[in-house]
Amino acid sequence: MSSRANLTKFAWLSIAAALVTIALKVTAWRITGSVGLLSDAAESLVNLAAAIIALYALTVAARPADRSHQFGHTKAEYFSAAAEGQMIFVAAIVILWTSVDRFLHPQPLENVGIGLVVSVGASVINAAVAFVLLRAGRAHRSMTLVADGKHLMTDVWTSVGVVVGVLVVALTGIDRLDPVIAFLVGLNIIWTGWKLLAESFSGLMDGSLPAAENAQIAAVLERFVTADVHFHELRTRESGHQRFAQAHLLVPGAWSVTQAHDLAEEVEEALRAEVEELQVIIHVEPREDPRAYEDLPAEVPVSRIPFDGPR
């Protein structure tokens, strides 16, 4: 539990960065009056809310399995990503509404140079924190940290777009370019929110492991296939940083329980050695029994391991 609990320090880092960047971006907006910079500041408010939710999600996800949650609490991370995605949509709507109003009622920008310097400073902070979060999230397989890191990187590119837009306005004197840039920023934020929601819903719906990891698991099972031994009904899913796999092991009915169990234990050990943090369930069945082939609907692919039914 301690290693997972330690991930909360990255959420605290994200909270601190959000507070600093909000202060900087609001200052840049007040100095220049740019609705593009205002939209950038609004997204940082979402960053702060997301970081707070991430802190709670990581705290819950670090809890061990208990009587009520016997597979652990790791799915809490998906709720964090889903909540962040929803908040991003709200921020995007505010940005789009504000940009349309400013397009209809354009206003000149002021003190552009100072405002942009402040905004760039905020972006540098976000980029550094995003790098730390992405690195930690991938190392610990934390969807919460990866989602937060990706969102911060989106914020960085958003800021770059806003800064370029404000510079163009300052150089051309076309004030309506500022709300146009803000509108494009809003659309980009919506896309980010949609991707976060899609990823979180996939996890909550017990989506399968990535194709590469499924191939790894299938390859390990294939090593044990012989004239007497086969596998089928391979299923996988992931929950936060944990991975789950189950398969049916088909052996001759004449085998002893001990012989079949020893092989199942060997298969499980090989799978755990190949795929990190994988929890495995191997169900042993007699290969001669037709009931061993009736569990899974025909339209659901079982695995790439060849097997042609009872013999």
C-alpha positions as CSV (number, residue, x, y, z in Angstrom):
1,M,0.0,0.0,0.0
2,S,2.8,2.4,0.8
3,S,4.2,2.7,-2.7
4,R,0.7,3.4,-4.1
5,A,0.0,5.9,-1.3
6,N,3.2,7.7,-2.2
7,L,1.7,8.7,-5.5
8,T,-0.3,11.3,-3.7
9,K,2.8,13.5,-3.6
10,F,2.5,13.9,-7.3
11,A,-1.1,15.1,-6.9
12,W,0.1,17.7,-4.3
13,L,2.7,18.8,-6.8
14,S,-0.1,19.2,-9.4
15,I,-2.2,21.2,-6.9
16,A,0.7,23.6,-6.1
17,A,1.4,24.1,-9.8
18,A,-2.3,24.8,-10.6
19,L,-2.4,27.5,-7.9
20,V,0.7,29.2,-9.1
21,T,-0.3,29.1,-12.8
22,I,-3.8,30.4,-12.0
23,A,-2.3,33.4,-10.3
24,L,0.1,34.0,-13.2
25,K,-2.5,33.6,-15.9
26,V,-5.1,35.7,-14.2
27,T,-2.5,38.4,-13.8
28,A,-1.7,38.2,-17.5
29,W,-5.4,38.5,-18.4
30,R,-5.9,41.5,-16.1
31,I,-2.8,43.2,-17.6
32,T,-3.8,42.6,-21.3
33,G,-7.6,42.2,-21.3
34,S,-7.1,39.3,-23.7
35,V,-10.0,36.8,-23.8
36,G,-7.6,34.2,-25.1
37,L,-5.5,34.6,-21.9
38,L,-8.7,34.5,-19.9
39,S,-9.6,31.1,-21.5
40,D,-6.1,29.9,-20.6
41,A,-6.7,30.9,-17.0
42,A,-10.1,29.1,-17.0
43,E,-8.5,25.9,-18.0
44,S,-6.0,26.2,-15.1
45,L,-9.0,26.3,-12.8
46,V,-10.0,23.0,-14.2
47,N,-6.5,21.8,-13.6
48,L,-6.8,22.7,-9.9
49,A,-10.1,20.9,-9.5
50,A,-8.8,17.9,-11.4
51,A,-5.7,17.8,-9.2
52,I,-7.8,17.8,-6.0
53,I,-10.0,15.0,-7.4
54,A,-6.8,13.1,-8.4
55,L,-5.5,13.4,-4.8
56,Y,-8.6,11.8,-3.5
57,A,-8.7,9.1,-6.2
58,L,-5.1,8.1,-5.6
59,T,-5.8,8.0,-1.8
60,V,-8.7,5.6,-2.3
61,A,-7.0,3.6,-5.0
62,A,-4.1,2.9,-2.6
63,R,-6.3,1.1,-0.1
64,P,-5.9,-2.6,0.0
65,A,-8.7,-5.1,-0.7
66,D,-11.3,-5.4,2.0
67,R,-14.5,-7.3,2.7
68,S,-16.6,-5.0,0.6
69,H,-14.1,-4.5,-2.2
70,Q,-12.4,-7.8,-2.6
71,F,-10.6,-6.9,-5.8
72,G,-9.2,-3.6,-4.3
73,H,-10.1,0.0,-5.0
74,T,-8.1,0.7,-8.1
75,K,-11.1,1.7,-10.2
76,A,-11.3,4.9,-8.2
77,E,-8.7,6.3,-10.7
78,Y,-11.2,5.9,-13.6
79,F,-13.7,8.1,-11.7
80,S,-11.0,10.8,-11.3
81,A,-10.4,10.8,-15.1
82,A,-14.1,10.9,-15.8
83,A,-14.7,13.8,-13.5
84,E,-11.8,15.7,-15.0
85,G,-13.2,15.1,-18.5
86,Q,-16.6,16.5,-17.4
87,M,-15.0,19.6,-15.9
88,I,-13.1,20.2,-19.1
89,F,-16.3,20.3,-21.0
90,V,-17.7,22.9,-18.6
91,A,-14.6,25.0,-19.0
92,A,-14.8,24.7,-22.7
93,I,-18.4,25.9,-22.8
94,V,-17.5,29.0,-20.8
95,I,-14.5,29.7,-23.1
96,L,-16.7,29.3,-26.3
97,W,-19.4,31.5,-24.9
98,T,-16.9,34.2,-23.8
99,S,-15.1,34.1,-27.2
100,V,-18.3,34.6,-29.2
101,D,-19.3,37.6,-27.0
102,R,-15.8,39.1,-27.4
103,F,-15.9,38.5,-31.2
104,L,-19.2,40.4,-31.4
105,H,-17.9,43.2,-29.1
106,P,-14.1,43.4,-29.8
107,Q,-11.8,45.3,-27.4
108,P,-8.2,46.4,-27.9
109,L,-5.4,44.6,-25.9
110,E,-3.1,46.4,-23.5
111,N,0.4,45.7,-22.1
112,V,0.8,42.7,-24.4
113,G,4.6,42.3,-23.7
114,I,4.3,42.0,-19.9
115,G,1.2,39.8,-20.1
116,L,2.9,37.3,-22.5
117,V,6.0,37.0,-20.3
118,V,3.8,36.1,-17.3
119,S,1.8,33.6,-19.4
120,V,5.0,32.0,-20.8
121,G,6.3,31.6,-17.2
122,A,3.1,29.8,-16.3
123,S,3.4,27.5,-19.3
124,V,7.0,26.5,-18.4
125,I,5.8,25.5,-14.9
126,N,3.0,23.4,-16.4
127,A,5.3,21.7,-18.9
128,A,7.8,20.7,-16.1
129,V,5.0,19.3,-13.9
130,A,3.4,17.5,-16.8
131,F,6.7,15.7,-17.6
132,V,7.0,14.6,-13.9
133,L,3.3,13.4,-13.8
134,L,3.6,11.5,-17.1
135,R,6.8,9.8,-16.1
136,A,5.4,8.8,-12.7
137,G,2.1,7.7,-14.2
138,R,3.6,5.4,-16.8
139,A,6.1,4.0,-14.3
140,H,3.4,3.2,-11.7
141,R,0.6,2.5,-14.3
142,S,-1.6,5.2,-12.8
143,M,-4.3,6.4,-15.1
144,T,-5.0,9.4,-12.8
145,L,-1.4,10.7,-13.1
146,V,-1.2,10.1,-16.8
147,A,-4.6,11.8,-17.4
148,D,-3.5,14.8,-15.3
149,G,-0.1,14.9,-17.1
150,K,-1.8,14.8,-20.5
151,H,-4.2,17.5,-19.5
152,L,-1.3,19.8,-18.4
153,M,0.5,19.2,-21.7
154,T,-2.7,20.2,-23.5
155,D,-2.8,23.3,-21.3
156,V,0.8,24.0,-22.4
157,W,0.0,23.8,-26.1
158,T,-3.2,25.8,-25.5
159,S,-1.0,28.5,-23.9
160,V,1.4,28.4,-26.8
161,G,-1.6,28.9,-29.2
162,V,-2.9,31.8,-27.1
163,V,0.4,33.5,-26.9
164,V,0.9,33.3,-30.6
165,G,-2.6,34.6,-31.1
166,V,-2.1,37.6,-28.9
167,L,1.2,38.4,-30.6
168,V,-0.6,38.3,-34.0
169,V,-3.3,40.7,-32.6
170,A,-0.6,43.0,-31.3
171,L,1.3,43.0,-34.7
172,T,-1.8,43.3,-37.0
173,G,-4.2,45.3,-34.8
174,I,-7.0,42.9,-35.7
175,D,-8.7,42.6,-32.3
176,R,-11.2,39.9,-33.4
177,L,-8.3,37.4,-33.9
178,D,-8.1,37.1,-30.1
179,P,-11.6,35.6,-29.6
180,V,-11.1,33.4,-32.7
181,I,-8.0,31.9,-31.0
182,A,-10.0,31.5,-27.8
183,F,-12.7,29.7,-29.7
184,L,-10.2,27.3,-31.2
185,V,-8.7,26.7,-27.7
186,G,-12.2,25.8,-26.5
187,L,-12.6,23.2,-29.2
188,N,-9.2,21.7,-28.4
189,I,-10.2,21.4,-24.7
190,I,-13.4,19.6,-25.7
191,W,-11.4,17.1,-27.6
192,T,-9.2,16.5,-24.6
193,G,-12.2,16.0,-22.4
194,W,-13.7,13.5,-24.7
195,K,-10.6,11.4,-24.8
196,L,-10.4,11.3,-21.0
197,L,-14.0,10.3,-20.8
198,A,-13.5,7.6,-23.4
199,E,-10.5,6.1,-21.6
200,S,-12.2,6.2,-18.2
201,F,-15.4,4.6,-19.5
202,S,-13.4,1.8,-21.1
203,G,-11.8,1.0,-17.8
204,L,-15.1,1.1,-15.9
205,M,-16.6,-1.2,-18.6
206,D,-13.8,-3.7,-18.0
207,G,-12.1,-3.1,-21.4
208,S,-9.6,-5.7,-22.5
209,L,-5.9,-5.2,-22.0
210,P,-4.0,-3.5,-24.9
211,A,-3.4,-5.8,-27.9
212,A,0.3,-6.0,-27.3
213,E,-0.2,-7.3,-23.7
214,N,-2.9,-9.7,-24.9
215,A,-0.3,-11.1,-27.4
216,Q,2.2,-11.4,-24.6
217,I,-0.2,-13.5,-22.5
218,A,-1.2,-15.7,-25.5
219,A,2.4,-16.3,-26.3
220,V,3.1,-17.5,-22.8
221,L,0.1,-19.9,-23.0
222,E,1.3,-21.2,-26.3
223,R,4.5,-22.4,-24.7
224,F,2.6,-24.9,-22.7
225,V,0.5,-26.3,-25.6
226,T,1.2,-30.0,-26.3
227,A,-0.7,-32.9,-27.7
228,D,-2.6,-33.2,-24.4
229,V,-2.7,-29.6,-23.2
230,H,-4.6,-26.7,-24.7
231,F,-6.1,-23.4,-23.6
232,H,-9.2,-21.5,-24.6
233,E,-11.5,-18.7,-23.4
234,L,-8.7,-16.3,-22.6
235,R,-10.1,-13.1,-21.2
236,T,-8.3,-10.0,-19.9
237,R,-9.2,-6.7,-18.3
238,E,-7.5,-3.9,-16.4
239,S,-8.4,-1.9,-13.3
240,G,-6.2,1.0,-12.7
241,H,-2.6,-0.3,-12.4
242,Q,-3.8,-3.9,-12.0
243,R,-4.2,-6.4,-14.8
244,F,-6.4,-9.5,-14.7
245,A,-6.4,-12.5,-17.0
246,Q,-8.2,-15.8,-16.9
247,A,-8.1,-18.8,-19.2
248,H,-9.4,-22.4,-19.3
249,L,-6.7,-25.1,-19.2
250,L,-7.8,-28.3,-21.0
251,V,-6.1,-31.5,-19.9
252,P,-6.8,-35.2,-20.2
253,G,-9.5,-36.3,-17.8
254,A,-7.3,-39.2,-16.7
255,W,-4.9,-36.7,-15.1
256,S,-4.8,-36.5,-11.3
257,V,-5.9,-33.3,-9.6
258,T,-2.4,-32.8,-8.4
259,Q,-0.9,-33.1,-11.9
260,A,-3.4,-30.6,-13.4
261,H,-3.0,-28.2,-10.4
262,D,0.8,-28.3,-10.7
263,L,0.6,-27.3,-14.4
264,A,-1.9,-24.5,-13.7
265,E,0.4,-23.1,-11.0
266,E,3.3,-23.3,-13.5
267,V,1.3,-21.4,-16.1
268,E,0.2,-18.7,-13.6
269,E,3.8,-18.2,-12.5
270,A,5.0,-17.8,-16.0
271,L,2.3,-15.3,-16.8
272,R,3.0,-13.2,-13.7
273,A,6.7,-13.2,-14.6
274,E,5.9,-12.0,-18.2
275,V,3.3,-9.3,-17.3
276,E,3.8,-7.0,-14.4
277,E,1.1,-6.8,-11.8
278,L,-1.0,-9.4,-13.5
279,Q,-3.6,-11.4,-11.4
280,V,-4.3,-14.8,-13.1
281,I,-7.0,-17.3,-12.7
282,I,-6.6,-20.7,-14.5
283,H,-9.7,-23.0,-14.7
284,V,-8.9,-26.6,-15.3
285,E,-11.2,-28.7,-17.4
286,P,-11.2,-32.3,-18.9
287,R,-10.6,-32.0,-22.6
288,E,-13.0,-34.8,-23.4
289,D,-16.1,-33.2,-21.7
290,P,-18.3,-31.2,-24.2
291,R,-19.4,-28.9,-21.4
292,A,-15.9,-27.4,-21.4
293,Y,-16.7,-25.7,-24.7
294,E,-20.1,-24.2,-23.9
295,D,-19.3,-21.2,-21.7
296,L,-18.5,-18.5,-24.2
297,P,-20.7,-17.3,-27.0
298,A,-19.3,-18.1,-30.4
299,E,-19.2,-14.5,-31.5
300,V,-16.7,-13.6,-28.8
301,P,-13.1,-14.2,-29.8
302,V,-11.4,-16.4,-27.2
303,S,-7.7,-16.1,-28.1
304,R,-5.3,-16.6,-30.9
305,I,-4.4,-20.0,-29.5
306,P,-5.5,-22.7,-32.0
307,F,-7.8,-25.4,-30.7
308,D,-10.5,-27.3,-32.6
309,G,-12.7,-28.6,-29.7
310,P,-12.9,-31.9,-27.9
311,R,-11.0,-34.9,-29.2
